């Protein structure tokens, strides 16, 4: 008889760990679970042993629930903690519940863990201290709910009929180890007190652990990494309009064994998230992709690629067995074909003329041609005009402006002539920043404007950039990425089916919070060519997690704690390929 596949063992063990954890919690909360023929042994045990065992079973169960996710991801530390907690929970269940099943099930799971210890070899994730806040909120809420179950699970021993507010007050006091307003008869008072105290202790200890454990941030590009990537972009940068965004310095990178290709990534919530196509020679892409997948496997990260091209999607799926799904379209404008003439461009033409009559002028220059003092002012303005506290962008954002190493980038600025009362940035009213796309193209990186400026600044600057492009040797310009563009376009046409119309309606609804429809309509003003982009993923069940990680990477969801002082510098983490003859930047 064949057993489960080795790769499925961690998931099965994680589910069994969830079951054991729930049984431990149930044994500590509900007294009726203790009834058995062996229950008479409780009469001869010391008075504090029963309540202490109940608290121990409860805390072990809660911790096992927390470890289940780490076991599913094959984390070595989760395996070690589970090996310790399973016998502790079994002993506690035997002392309090006197059930053979409460001993047999954890010990069988312990034997399975020991037998399959080789499956749990995943290296740690990058760590940050915001998890302490998340742990405190989740554990605190869970402890209150479990505490309410504990104080309500002994109705026969509860004195009086306290209200929900009294029960909640008793729980809150009990989590801090203080007696609350409720009274119980016999040993039940000790059982409730010990259990609530255990919940509060587990919440406090896990939060302290997350807050003060050494921080291991995600990988960053080193100067050597950046130099090697720039060399690859000089040779092959024209292949992908997103190539230059690989130079974000908050990304890690893995190189192919030959060094002729690389994949840049960031790890977010256990997802190893790459963006765009691999950098470098297409023939060397498989080597870089293999290193990427090796790194994901070593850490048990979920591999994913956001916004790769059709060619990139074909290589990724062929080399890894992953699947691809169309995510949206990139708007690319051919400079030679762009013109403001014609009925289709009437709205843009009228808006640009109106703004120009309002006293605005534009300047389009390479970053290296802008004076340092003016560049510093532009940089300050873009930071102050940002609509959120967090810089947004990942797959199509460089994360900086005016860096000395980015002299080939393009800056388009809008200025108000004859400004009577200039603001803190003089007559500057809007900024667009483009990054190089090979030698004859640019990709839109950033759009910022003064909120007091007239509407239409972005349209004005895009038109100015397109009109100035021939003099700067630019043949094509990549604008914003429009998610689900084809669904929006087909769903509004005559003859669209009910499913497509419903999908478009959902996208329009979501556009209230995310720029889905608005970006599509904005891009469509300039009559671009639409280039499809894809998301590469392992299985459909990973898509929600990948979507959540992408939202975090793009800055739509932020969870951070204030910076805590670090007692000592973190030791560098070994990467999955230490000892080999090629370089890999591990997070």
Secondary structure, 3 states (H helix, E strand, C coil): CCCCCHHHHHHHHHHHHHHHHHHHHHHHHCHHHHCCCCHHHHHHCCHHHHHHHHHHHHHHHHHHHHHHHHHHCCEHHHHHHHHHHHHHHHHHHHHHCCCCHHHHHHHHHHHHHHHCHHHCCECCCCCCCHHHHHHHHHHHHHHHHHHHHHHHCCCCCECCCCCHHHHHHHHHHHHCCCCCCCCECCCHHHHHHHHHHHHHHHHHHHHHHHHHCCCCCCCCCCHHHHHHHHHHHHHHHHHCCCHHHHHCCCCEEEECCCCCEEEEEEEECCEEEEECCCEECHHHHHHHHHHHHHHHHHHCCEEEEEEECHHHHHHHHHHHCCEEEEEEEEEEEEHHHCCCCCHHHHHHHHHHHHHHHCCEEEEEEEHHHCCHHHHHHHHHHHHHCCCCCCCCCCCCCCCCCCCHHHCCCEEEEEEECCCCCCECCECEEEEEEEEECCCCEEEEEEEEECCCCCCCHHHHHHHHHHHHCHHHCCCEEEEEEEECHHHHHHHCCCCCCHHHHHHHHHHHHHCCCCCCHHHHHHHHCCCCEEEEEEEEECCHHHHHHHHHHHHHHHCCCCCCCCCCCCCCCCCCCCCCCCCCCCCECCC
